Structures are given as structure tokens and as C-alpha cells.
Amino acid sequence: MIIELSEQQCSELLTATTVGRIGFVQDARVLILPVNFAVSGRDLFVRTTAAGLLGVLTQVPSEVAFEVDGHVPLSRTAWSVLMHGRLSRVPEGEAAAVLPRVSAWAGGDRDLALRFHIESMTGLTVHGDQAQ
């Protein structure tokens, strides 16, 4: 059974994980990159490098998609939240407060803070048939 989630339910699920995927078009191809993030209201924060794909992409604010999901195999349940919005660099004066909030698993010198502002958000949950 597939059930549409309310925006409130979607917002609550964003706090269940710190890993998501950013999708965007570059050179006429769709790219999807995994990222760690932190939630703050209708903003998600990400850490990256200025020379990386997301750093280059955000030299000007860019429209992107952001997807977060989770699943519990034993109970055959899953959920997915899809957001659309603008990805931009956090101003230097605010970056020092944002960077410590995001644990970047990839390590390295990820000193560029990005903000994804949620403009739209939809979500689904799936409950699989327990009889299989």
C-alpha cells in the first residue's frame, strides 16, 4: 500500500537521517550526489569543497532536487521525501555557525557551507504485503 504523506510528516522524517541526495542537470545529464545534511526549519545545510561539483554549481544559486528516504526491510516499510528548491552558498558571516552542524562522512577539507531552501516537498510511504 502506498500512502501520500503530509508536509508535516515529511518534515518530521527529515530528522530521521542525515544522508540525502541532491539531483541537478549538468552538461545535459542528470547527476545525483549523496550528501550529509542538517535540518533547520525549511532549510537543509550541506558541507562541501569549493572545487567540487556542488561548489562549482553554487557559484550562482541553482534549482535542484533533494531526496531523502529510509526503509525497514523486516517490516517491509519504506518512505521517501522529495523536495525542490534553490541551492546556494551560505554567506561567509553565517558559515562558521553552520559548518559544525553537518558531519561530512567523506572527510577532507569541506569548508564550504551550502543552504538548500525547500520550496516544495512531497512524500510517500510504502507498506509491503506481509504475506510474501
Z-matrix of the N, CA and C atoms (Angstrom, degrees):
N
C 1 1.427
C 2 1.535 1 108.25
N 3 1.336 2 116.87 1 133.37
C 4 1.461 3 123.15 2 178.02
C 5 1.526 4 108.00 3 -108.71
N 6 1.330 5 115.32 4 129.73
C 7 1.455 6 121.37 5 -178.07
C 8 1.528 7 108.92 6 -125.56
N 9 1.339 8 115.79 7 131.62
C 10 1.458 9 120.95 8 175.30
C 11 1.518 10 109.33 9 -74.11
N 12 1.312 11 116.28 10 138.22
C 13 1.458 12 121.70 11 -180.00
C 14 1.527 13 110.51 12 -96.48
N 15 1.309 14 116.21 13 148.50
C 16 1.464 15 120.51 14 173.86
C 17 1.528 16 108.57 15 -74.87
N 18 1.323 17 116.27 16 164.36
C 19 1.457 18 119.16 17 177.95
C 20 1.533 19 110.52 18 -62.80
N 21 1.320 20 117.63 19 -36.18
C 22 1.467 21 121.21 20 177.47
C 23 1.530 22 110.66 21 -62.30
N 24 1.338 23 117.19 22 -44.84
C 25 1.464 24 120.66 23 177.72
C 26 1.524 25 110.78 24 -62.36
N 27 1.330 26 117.01 25 -41.07
C 28 1.466 27 121.26 26 177.77
C 29 1.517 28 110.24 27 -59.71
N 30 1.328 29 116.42 28 -47.13
C 31 1.471 30 121.04 29 -179.92
C 32 1.521 31 111.34 30 -58.96
N 33 1.316 32 116.97 31 -41.55
C 34 1.468 33 120.97 32 179.28
C 35 1.528 34 111.27 33 -64.52
N 36 1.334 35 117.30 34 -38.31
C 37 1.458 36 120.46 35 -179.40
C 38 1.531 37 112.41 36 -68.38
N 39 1.320 38 117.20 37 -26.29
C 40 1.469 39 119.44 38 179.15
C 41 1.524 40 111.73 39 -61.14
N 42 1.329 41 117.20 40 -24.87
C 43 1.460 42 119.92 41 179.98
C 44 1.533 43 112.41 42 -85.11
N 45 1.335 44 117.41 43 -1.91
C 46 1.465 45 121.30 44 -177.53
C 47 1.523 46 112.86 45 -82.84
N 48 1.323 47 118.21 46 -11.02
C 49 1.458 48 121.43 47 -178.03
C 50 1.516 49 109.63 48 -150.53
N 51 1.310 50 116.23 49 169.43
C 52 1.463 51 120.98 50 177.11
C 53 1.526 52 110.95 51 -124.30
N 54 1.331 53 116.50 52 13.08
C 55 1.466 54 121.00 53 -179.36
C 56 1.521 55 109.43 54 -121.14
N 57 1.315 56 116.13 55 132.17
C 58 1.457 57 122.27 56 177.00
C 59 1.514 58 109.29 57 -145.00
N 60 1.327 59 115.81 58 -174.17
C 61 1.456 60 121.56 59 -179.78
C 62 1.516 61 109.57 60 -133.12
N 63 1.327 62 115.53 61 134.59
C 64 1.467 63 121.84 62 176.21
C 65 1.517 64 107.42 63 -104.25
N 66 1.343 65 116.03 64 127.96
C 67 1.458 66 121.65 65 178.65
C 68 1.524 67 110.09 66 -114.17
N 69 1.330 68 115.41 67 137.82
C 70 1.457 69 120.79 68 179.77
C 71 1.527 70 109.04 69 -157.01
N 72 1.312 71 116.08 70 166.07
C 73 1.460 72 121.36 71 179.48
C 74 1.523 73 108.39 72 -103.68
N 75 1.336 74 115.24 73 130.10
C 76 1.457 75 121.32 74 176.20
C 77 1.521 76 108.18 75 -140.66
N 78 1.313 77 115.95 76 129.06
C 79 1.464 78 121.34 77 -179.01
C 80 1.530 79 111.55 78 52.96
N 81 1.338 80 115.98 79 44.57
C 82 1.467 81 124.32 80 177.10
C 83 1.533 82 113.30 81 63.35
N 84 1.324 83 117.63 82 21.10
C 85 1.464 84 121.47 83 176.85
C 86 1.522 85 109.06 84 -129.28
N 87 1.315 86 115.85 85 145.12
C 88 1.459 87 120.91 86 176.04
C 89 1.527 88 108.51 87 -82.89
N 90 1.316 89 116.04 88 127.11
C 91 1.467 90 121.98 89 175.66
C 92 1.520 91 108.24 90 -115.56
N 93 1.320 92 116.13 91 143.06
C 94 1.461 93 122.23 92 178.74
C 95 1.523 94 106.86 93 -132.38
N 96 1.328 95 115.75 94 119.97
C 97 1.455 96 120.71 95 -176.73
C 98 1.523 97 111.17 96 -118.01
N 99 1.335 98 117.67 97 133.59
C 100 1.461 99 119.60 98 174.67
C 101 1.525 100 109.70 99 -75.86
N 102 1.331 101 115.67 100 142.37
C 103 1.465 102 121.38 101 179.16
C 104 1.521 103 109.92 102 -144.19
N 105 1.306 104 115.57 103 155.83
C 106 1.457 105 121.68 104 167.84
C 107 1.518 106 106.80 105 -91.52
N 108 1.332 107 116.00 106 147.92
C 109 1.461 108 119.05 107 -177.90
C 110 1.520 109 110.86 108 -146.57
N 111 1.324 110 114.91 109 164.55
C 112 1.463 111 123.26 110 172.30
C 113 1.519 112 106.99 111 -129.22
N 114 1.326 113 116.46 112 144.67
C 115 1.465 114 122.77 113 -176.95
C 116 1.529 115 110.09 114 -98.21
N 117 1.334 116 114.90 115 140.03
C 118 1.461 117 121.24 116 172.27
C 119 1.523 118 107.41 117 -147.46
N 120 1.321 119 116.58 118 94.44
C 121 1.466 120 120.89 119 -177.76
C 122 1.518 121 111.01 120 62.18
N 123 1.340 122 117.31 121 -122.01
C 124 1.470 123 121.63 122 179.30
C 125 1.525 124 112.00 123 -96.64
N 126 1.339 125 115.88 124 19.31
C 127 1.463 126 120.94 125 176.17
C 128 1.518 127 109.93 126 -119.36
N 129 1.331 128 114.97 127 143.84
C 130 1.458 129 121.98 128 170.29
C 131 1.519 130 106.14 129 -116.47
N 132 1.333 131 116.91 130 137.20
C 133 1.459 132 121.10 131 -179.55
C 134 1.519 133 110.09 132 -110.53
N 135 1.323 134 115.38 133 143.24
C 136 1.465 135 124.18 134 -176.48
C 137 1.522 136 107.76 135 -134.34
N 138 1.349 137 116.61 136 150.08
C 139 1.467 138 121.91 137 172.59
C 140 1.519 139 108.08 138 -112.57
N 141 1.322 140 116.10 139 139.32
C 142 1.458 141 120.40 140 178.17
C 143 1.516 142 109.16 141 -152.84
N 144 1.327 143 115.69 142 -172.74
C 145 1.466 144 121.06 143 176.04
C 146 1.522 145 108.58 144 -106.87
N 147 1.294 146 116.59 145 147.15
C 148 1.464 147 120.89 146 -179.55
C 149 1.525 148 111.48 147 -61.65
N 150 1.321 149 117.77 148 -31.00
C 151 1.465 150 121.19 149 -177.34
C 152 1.529 151 112.87 150 -87.13
N 153 1.338 152 118.35 151 -8.89
C 154 1.462 153 121.53 152 -179.22
C 155 1.518 154 112.15 153 -76.96
N 156 1.327 155 116.72 154 174.46
C 157 1.464 156 121.71 155 -178.14
C 158 1.529 157 112.96 156 -55.91
N 159 1.333 158 116.69 157 -45.17
C 160 1.465 159 119.30 158 -178.93
C 161 1.526 160 111.51 159 -71.89
N 162 1.313 161 116.97 160 -33.81
C 163 1.456 162 120.26 161 176.63
C 164 1.520 163 111.55 162 -63.38
N 165 1.324 164 115.83 163 -43.85
C 166 1.463 165 120.48 164 178.52
C 167 1.523 166 110.18 165 -67.98
N 168 1.329 167 116.97 166 -43.57
C 169 1.465 168 121.89 167 -179.68
C 170 1.525 169 111.66 168 -56.22
N 171 1.330 170 116.65 169 -37.58
C 172 1.467 171 120.52 170 -173.59
C 173 1.531 172 113.47 171 -92.55
N 174 1.312 173 117.30 172 17.31
C 175 1.465 174 118.12 173 171.81
C 176 1.529 175 109.07 174 -60.40
N 177 1.329 176 115.48 175 -27.40
C 178 1.461 177 122.83 176 167.05
C 179 1.525 178 105.55 177 -129.40
N 180 1.345 179 119.53 178 145.00
C 181 1.472 180 120.05 179 178.66
C 182 1.531 181 110.40 180 -53.84
N 183 1.338 182 116.13 181 138.73
C 184 1.463 183 121.40 182 -174.47
C 185 1.519 184 111.74 183 -129.25
N 186 1.332 185 116.11 184 143.52
C 187 1.464 186 121.73 185 174.29
C 188 1.525 187 108.58 186 -77.55
N 189 1.330 188 116.99 187 128.70
C 190 1.460 189 121.82 188 -179.15
C 191 1.526 190 109.47 189 -141.73
N 192 1.319 191 115.03 190 169.84
C 193 1.458 192 121.91 191 169.99
C 194 1.526 193 107.55 192 -110.22
N 195 1.325 194 116.54 193 148.45
C 196 1.462 195 122.03 194 179.45
C 197 1.525 196 106.09 195 -132.97
N 198 1.321 197 116.93 196 127.08
C 199 1.465 198 120.84 197 -177.30
C 200 1.517 199 109.34 198 -125.86
N 201 1.330 200 115.26 199 137.15
C 202 1.459 201 122.78 200 177.82
C 203 1.520 202 106.71 201 -132.58
N 204 1.335 203 116.62 202 139.44
C 205 1.461 204 118.08 203 179.22
C 206 1.518 205 111.26 204 -149.33
N 207 1.306 206 114.82 205 172.85
C 208 1.454 207 121.24 206 177.24
C 209 1.517 208 109.52 207 -160.48
N 210 1.334 209 115.90 208 161.60
C 211 1.466 210 119.07 209 178.35
C 212 1.525 211 110.23 210 -154.54
N 213 1.334 212 113.96 211 157.46
C 214 1.462 213 122.45 212 176.25
C 215 1.525 214 105.73 213 -127.26
N 216 1.349 215 117.80 214 96.43
C 217 1.465 216 120.84 215 -174.33
C 218 1.529 217 114.18 216 -56.32
N 219 1.320 218 117.93 217 -40.45
C 220 1.463 219 119.37 218 -176.17
C 221 1.523 220 112.80 219 -64.76
N 222 1.313 221 117.47 220 -33.90
C 223 1.464 222 119.62 221 178.94
C 224 1.523 223 111.98 222 -96.08
N 225 1.332 224 116.40 223 0.00
C 226 1.472 225 122.47 224 178.37
C 227 1.532 226 111.07 225 55.42
N 228 1.340 227 114.94 226 45.73
C 229 1.450 228 119.89 227 176.13
C 230 1.527 229 109.16 228 -122.87
N 231 1.308 230 116.01 229 150.71
C 232 1.455 231 121.77 230 178.45
C 233 1.521 232 108.80 231 -153.54
N 234 1.318 233 115.51 232 161.18
C 235 1.457 234 120.75 233 176.63
C 236 1.516 235 109.06 234 -144.90
N 237 1.306 236 114.98 235 156.78
C 238 1.456 237 120.98 236 178.82
C 239 1.525 238 108.82 237 -147.81
N 240 1.331 239 115.82 238 135.51
C 241 1.461 240 122.14 239 176.72
C 242 1.526 241 106.97 240 -121.48
N 243 1.324 242 116.29 241 125.93
C 244 1.465 243 122.30 242 179.54
C 245 1.523 244 108.58 243 -116.16
N 246 1.318 245 115.19 244 128.33
C 247 1.459 246 120.78 245 -179.18
C 248 1.522 247 109.83 246 -124.53
N 249 1.299 248 116.09 247 150.89
C 250 1.456 249 122.57 248 172.49
C 251 1.518 250 106.94 249 -124.64
N 252 1.327 251 114.84 250 145.40
C 253 1.449 252 118.48 251 179.84
C 254 1.505 253 111.53 252 175.01
N 255 1.306 254 114.35 253 -163.27
C 256 1.462 255 122.20 254 -174.39
C 257 1.531 256 109.56 255 -109.40
N 258 1.329 257 115.76 256 130.85
C 259 1.456 258 122.60 257 175.70
C 260 1.522 259 107.95 258 -104.25
N 261 1.334 260 115.76 259 126.18
C 262 1.466 261 120.18 260 -177.88
C 263 1.523 262 109.71 261 -144.25
N 264 1.302 263 114.98 262 166.39
C 265 1.462 264 120.76 263 176.92
C 266 1.526 265 109.66 264 -77.85
N 267 1.321 266 115.01 265 140.83
C 268 1.462 267 120.63 266 174.29
C 269 1.528 268 106.57 267 -75.65
N 270 1.331 269 118.38 268 132.77
C 271 1.470 270 119.70 269 178.25
C 272 1.531 271 111.12 270 -55.14
N 273 1.332 272 116.07 271 144.89
C 274 1.467 273 121.22 272 -175.96
C 275 1.523 274 112.69 273 -52.36
N 276 1.306 275 118.02 274 -37.62
C 277 1.461 276 121.11 275 -178.99
C 278 1.523 277 113.83 276 -65.74
N 279 1.333 278 117.77 277 -22.55
C 280 1.465 279 122.46 278 -179.76
C 281 1.525 280 112.55 279 -100.55
N 282 1.320 281 117.64 280 -17.88
C 283 1.470 282 122.08 281 -172.15
C 284 1.526 283 112.78 282 -61.39
N 285 1.321 284 117.94 283 -37.91
C 286 1.464 285 120.75 284 -178.22
C 287 1.524 286 111.79 285 -60.36
N 288 1.324 287 117.91 286 -31.33
C 289 1.466 288 121.35 287 178.69
C 290 1.527 289 111.52 288 -80.48
N 291 1.338 290 117.02 289 -27.29
C 292 1.466 291 121.39 290 -176.15
C 293 1.526 292 112.20 291 -84.36
N 294 1.313 293 117.91 292 -44.13
C 295 1.471 294 121.68 293 -172.65
C 296 1.529 295 114.27 294 -53.07
N 297 1.330 296 120.40 295 -44.59
C 298 1.472 297 119.56 296 -179.12
C 299 1.528 298 113.75 297 -65.55
N 300 1.331 299 118.09 298 -18.24
C 301 1.465 300 121.12 299 -177.78
C 302 1.521 301 112.74 300 -76.20
N 303 1.348 302 117.26 301 -18.80
C 304 1.464 303 121.37 302 -175.22
C 305 1.519 304 109.66 303 -111.80
N 306 1.325 305 116.88 304 120.50
C 307 1.456 306 122.09 305 176.04
C 308 1.529 307 108.34 306 -91.74
N 309 1.316 308 116.67 307 107.13
C 310 1.469 309 121.21 308 -178.83
C 311 1.527 310 109.41 309 -87.20
N 312 1.333 311 116.44 310 108.10
C 313 1.459 312 121.13 311 -177.58
C 314 1.516 313 112.65 312 -60.68
N 315 1.323 314 117.68 313 -30.02
C 316 1.466 315 121.11 314 -176.17
C 317 1.528 316 111.75 315 -68.40
N 318 1.324 317 116.83 316 -15.71
C 319 1.457 318 119.92 317 178.14
C 320 1.517 319 112.23 318 69.78
N 321 1.308 320 115.12 319 -160.04
C 322 1.457 321 119.89 320 -179.58
C 323 1.514 322 111.71 321 75.23
N 324 1.301 323 115.12 322 -171.11
C 325 1.456 324 122.40 323 -176.09
C 326 1.522 325 109.99 324 -88.87
N 327 1.300 326 117.96 325 81.25
C 328 1.464 327 123.01 326 -178.63
C 329 1.516 328 108.28 327 -101.86
N 330 1.324 329 115.15 328 78.81
C 331 1.452 330 120.34 329 -172.94
C 332 1.528 331 113.84 330 -107.47
N 333 1.327 332 116.54 331 16.10
C 334 1.462 333 120.67 332 175.84
C 335 1.527 334 108.07 333 -106.66
N 336 1.326 335 116.65 334 117.84
C 337 1.466 336 121.62 335 179.61
C 338 1.524 337 109.13 336 -91.97
N 339 1.343 338 115.65 337 132.04
C 340 1.457 339 121.91 338 178.03
C 341 1.525 340 109.36 339 -118.31
N 342 1.323 341 115.10 340 149.85
C 343 1.467 342 121.93 341 176.83
C 344 1.522 343 108.19 342 -119.43
N 345 1.334 344 115.67 343 126.96
C 346 1.462 345 121.19 344 170.55
C 347 1.519 346 105.94 345 -104.78
N 348 1.335 347 116.64 346 115.44
C 349 1.466 348 119.98 347 178.95
C 350 1.529 349 108.35 348 -95.53
N 351 1.327 350 116.36 349 121.53
C 352 1.463 351 122.62 350 -177.43
C 353 1.523 352 109.62 351 -73.93
N 354 1.336 353 115.92 352 117.67
C 355 1.462 354 121.22 353 175.82
C 356 1.530 355 110.87 354 -99.67
N 357 1.331 356 117.00 355 -33.10
C 358 1.468 357 120.91 356 175.15
C 359 1.521 358 108.19 357 -145.28
N 360 1.347 359 115.32 358 150.87
C 361 1.456 360 120.16 359 -176.49
C 362 1.525 361 109.32 360 -149.16
N 363 1.318 362 116.03 361 129.76
C 364 1.458 363 122.32 362 175.41
C 365 1.522 364 108.35 363 -133.46
N 366 1.312 365 116.07 364 158.99
C 367 1.455 366 118.81 365 -179.98
C 368 1.510 367 112.28 366 -155.10
N 369 1.323 368 113.88 367 157.81
C 370 1.463 369 122.32 368 177.87
C 371 1.513 370 109.17 369 -135.86
N 372 1.315 371 115.53 370 150.26
C 373 1.448 372 120.80 371 168.59
C 374 1.524 373 107.11 372 -125.38
N 375 1.315 374 115.42 373 145.10
C 376 1.462 375 121.51 374 -178.61
C 377 1.516 376 108.20 375 -122.64
N 378 1.316 377 115.48 376 130.35
C 379 1.461 378 121.72 377 175.21
C 380 1.514 379 106.40 378 -117.51
N 381 1.332 380 116.36 379 110.78
C 382 1.452 381 120.91 380 -176.95
C 383 1.510 382 112.58 381 -75.91
N 384 1.305 383 115.16 382 161.14
C 385 1.466 384 122.22 383 177.46
C 386 1.519 385 108.44 384 -67.35
N 387 1.314 386 117.73 385 121.84
C 388 1.461 387 122.66 386 -178.57
C 389 1.527 388 113.05 387 -72.33
N 390 1.318 389 117.81 388 -14.59
C 391 1.464 390 120.52 389 -174.72
C 392 1.519 391 112.79 390 -77.79
N 393 1.311 392 118.97 391 -14.77
C 394 1.478 393 119.75 392 -176.75
C 395 1.495 394 112.17 393 -81.40
